[in-house]
């Protein structure tokens, strides 16, 4: 996980506990979790939209190529 080992994570958690206190850490964790889930959801939506557009453009390109081949064959 980002090149961090267990000792580094423990030090980070201890510093966070000292800075924010025990009451704020759950709130911060909850907010961070919601933000990450929202970000993932947004990324999935963008991937799905771009995937549909990519398929449509590929279909159009393929149809153009087929029409070119048909034109060459009819000459």
Beta strands, then each sheet from edge to edge (+ up, - down):
end
